Amino acid sequence: MATCERDALLEKLYDQMERELQLLGVTAIEDRLQEGVPETIALLQQAGLKIWVLTGDKKRLLEWQELRQILQSPDPMVSFFKGRQTELWAVDKGRTEGKTAIVLTGPELAEFDQRPDWGTTFMSLAAGCQSVLCCRVTPGQKAEIVTLVRKHTNSVTMSIGDGANDVNMIKTAHVGVGIAGVEGGQAVQNADFALSQFRFLQRLLLVHGRWSYRRISIFLRYFLFKTCGFALVHIWFGFLNGFSAQTLYENWFIALYTVFYTSTPIMLLAFFEQDVSSESSLRWPELYKIGQRQELSSPLLLSLSLLHAVYASLIFFFIPCGVFYNTAFDYQTMAVTVSMAATFTAIIEIVLVTRYWTKFNIAAVCVTFLLFFICTRITHSNRLFESAPKEYFFIGASEKAFADPVVWLTALLTACTAILPSMTAHALNVILTVRSKHKIHSTPLQPVELRSKMTRGTPFRRSSYALSQGAGHGRLITSTTSMRSIAMSLDQKVTASKNSTDKFT
């Protein structure tokens, strides 16, 4: 048994044995990509996503099968990461700029545990590449790569897999997507989202993902604005009443404001809001970068929403207070006026931020507007006051306030003044983005030919074929000749042959 130079001796032995062999058969297995994978990868790259491929295949297979699909180039530029050449990589970062892919192998990744600086160097180089491809990696190493990305970057990671060897990777990433296939359901059972094909990622990310980001961002900013603007009025009222814990609003308005008056329209917006259609979202994948740049939910925008709420609360209190000061109007009339102004402002704000109107959104806004007056009149009625005087002490306040034009003018003036910053911001947004929006909405959609994909002939034709070892009816299937005409021609040939036989005899 050899103890040294085993590889050389094995190669020599292989060369001696593999001679004068007779080839009995060859089996070729092709691991083909699913339908729509190249198009999906191209759209995701246009949307600003970086594609990392983690596979257990060999390096040579990865070069020819995956690189051309991912880089969308027939001759991609490939750079192989070698941990022992980290100094060279750090100096020559130009090698990883542009349409370049870094290829990392499993053995190189295994050395990252011993040399942590290699992981830092690798991530700094990967940041300038278009794609990263890792071959000959184990299921555990797939999860380690995802952990490495989460550790050294602030990116949101999404892992996509279809087999049991991808479970660790799917569970390690921020978002896991499982593709249902022939390799079992382990990936789907451990994923956040389940798809039947890879190409469905287009709609999951570019359509539903982008819509969800916009809906949640508007939802949070709207709730911050309308809740803080409604509640901060008590602080300004405290300076007037000496901080005696007396509330400005009626008790039932405080309870109904969030539950009935302002919740339904924003909830429906969170369900149905669309700034562009699904076709436009797929046609312009660059729109997905809005979420990557945090254009709708940045800390600055949240701070501006809070600042707008403070401004609105000041308007809610001081304009009615200035109008009713040293007049015959009492505290309850002022409370009803401030309540009207706060409700009107919340309704106008939801009208401004809604882009996609459905019958449910319109009904919610109208019902909310009417519900405020109905509930206010009910809570200020004499019957409820007689049943619980301490709870319903605003007896007749709304009836008196709704009949006074000064109250209506004050409430409308307060609401319009409070919503003025939001209207200005929306007007500037329309002016500054009118060209891009016109480009998106004016692009004609591809015409769709409404016809059946199955060509049918006479309704009386009933032909079917099955697999067999015979010659089959390939020519008949691919031709437009029916079996009835074939049968008629055969009968004619048989009749003609009989006639010729009779004549010969």
Buried (B, 14 or more C-beta within 10 A) or exposed (E): EEEEEEEEEEEEEEEEEEEEEEEEEEEEEEEEEEEBBBEBBBBBBBBBBBBBBBBBBEBEEBBEBBBBBBBBEEEBBBBBBEBEEBEEBEEEEEBBEEBBBBBBBBEBBBEBEEEEEBBBBBBBBBBBBBBBBBBBBBBEBBBBBBBBBBEBEEEEBBBBBBBBBBBBBBBBBEBBBBBBBEBEBBBBEBBBBBBEBBBBBBBBBBBEBBBEBBBBBBBBBBBBBBBBBBBBBBEBBBEBEEEEEEBBBBBBBBEBBBEBBBBBBBEBBBEBBBBBBBEBBBBBBEBBBBBEEEEBBEEEBBEBBBEBBBBBBBBBBBBBBEBBEEEEBEBBBBBBBBBBBBBBBBBBBBEBBBEEEBEBBEEBBEBBBEBBEEBBEEBBBEEBBEEEEEEBBBBEBBBBBBEBEBBBEBBEBBBBBBBBBBEEEEEEEEEEEEEEEEEBEEEEEEEEEEEEEEEEEEEEEEEEEEEEEEEEEEEBEEEEEBEEEEEEEEEEEEEEEEEEEEEEE
